[in-house]
Amino acid sequence: MSDSDRRGSLVRYTAELRTNHWLTALGFVFAALSGLALFHPALFWLSNLFGGGPWTRILHPFIGLFAVLIFLLLAAALWGDNRLSPADWRWLKQWRDVVNNREDRLPEVGRYNGGQKLLFLVLVIGMVGLLLSGLVIWRAYFSLYFPAGLIRLASLVHAVCAFALICAILVHIYAGLWVKGSVDAIVRGTVTPGWAWKHHRAWYRQLTHDAHPRSGPN
Amino acid sequence: MALQSLDIIRRSATTTPAPEVRGSYTGTVAKLIDTSKCIGCKACQVACMEWNDLRDEVGSNTGSYQNPADLSDQSWTLMRFAEYENPKGDLEWLIRKDGCMHCADPGCLKACPAPGAIVQYANGIVDFQEENCIGCGYCVTACPFDIPRISKRDHKAYKCTLCSDRVAVGLEPACIKACPTGALVFGTKEDMQEHAAERVADLKSRGFDQAGLYDPAGVGGTHVMYVLHHADQPALYSGLAPDPHISAMVSLWKGASKPVALAAMALTALVGFFHFVRVGRNEVGAADEAAAEKHS
């Protein structure tokens, strides 16, 4: 098997989408690290990565804004493929088969599985929550327009959304490492036919039988 | 130990004890503001400016004697003027010296994410250490009295220090020294409570049945207290909070959620690691490639 064979021949992500994904990832990681520095004293040392406490306070909202805006572009591109269907809920109900690598027992999966779609939903809600609450607590420019009660609520919402997103992203990163071939898909853009057959069979059928699409479960 | 106070009983964003070997064995301190004796001369405002070397912008008249209109990074104390028509139809001019209340349970300190930017001394004074301040404004968010102000010049938070520098060397705060009527007095909290009790009894004998001491329990009591003629209606005094306490939102945000969320995030990462160890990767085999080939 040559290198290019191993890398795969099916295009899963275009260069534009990959760039968008990794810009989002960079933005999210830096927003998370600078935000965690301000969340718990045990993590305040993370502010050193950004040039100290005041610089962390200055940079965090701008990094966060960048991450959310670039993510919304990505989300718009992936929106259509991420609507949860009844088959996805069946897939999610069989989470024991999922985590134990018993993929043969699961319903056939299209371009994205139930877990990926659920993650997508959590990310969209969490990112919008962070954006709105973040603007309210952005003391330098926007807090003066809001009453104290709303700023307090927004502070809590911001922390809760960030917590949910960080947990979701940890799962996302691990899933990418766990399902071999996924990192190649998002770094170099392609997967092997076997990868698509094993993990996203309905998508594979659609790709290979475009002229005569077979009915998949979703 | 040059220039250390060594009596810090609470320090923001710090989970181990601060230097606290020195106690406050003569009692905590308190400033008592007797609104019934205040004539609104603003000598306290001037003394504060003078001692702390602060000069606010000369503002414009907003229709009352209140000037500047609000507290700022340059105005750490402010006489607030309210005109109240009592049920008898008489006008009462209710003047209240506003500024940091030095809560026993300070919301600002609870919310502050910068280690050592806010400290509480054994004598009860809550002080901002601006060198450590990062300018996030969480203290402003959490304060039940809306006191801290972020400077537009250096983006640090400022408020009344209760002249911690003067008190540390046995002097009374500058505003106390300047007050010409004895409306402002300073001493141990216990003495101030006793003095207030005398003042309240006197006011009651003069017909102010609802006179009382404002030392709100919701924030654990304060080290700045008011004698009010209408202690049943603190809001008459330019919106003094009737029942100040740290908001439940702030308590949740800066209380239980911190350790719980941190533990949950660490646990999520650990679950991933042990899944890898116990179950391992989900890999594509030759059979899958063959099956894909067959169906293409």
Interface residues (C-beta under 8 A of the other chain):
Chain A: A37 L38 F39 H40 P41 A42 L43 F44 S47 G52 G53 P54 T56 R57 V99 N100 N101 E103 I137 R139 A140 S143 A148 G149 I151 R152 L153 S155 L156 A159 V160 F163 I166 C167 L170 V171 I173 Y174 L177 W178 V179 K180 G181 T192 P193 G194 W195 A196 W197 K198 H199 Y204 R205 T208
Chain B: A13 T14 T15 P113 A114 P115 N132 I134 G135 C136 G137 Y138 V140 T141 A142 D146 I150 H155 S247 M249 V250 L252 W253 S257 K258 P259 A261 L262 A264 M265 T268 A269 G272 H275 F276 V279 G280 R281 N282 E283 V284 G285 A286 D288 E289 A290 A291 A292 E293 H295 S296
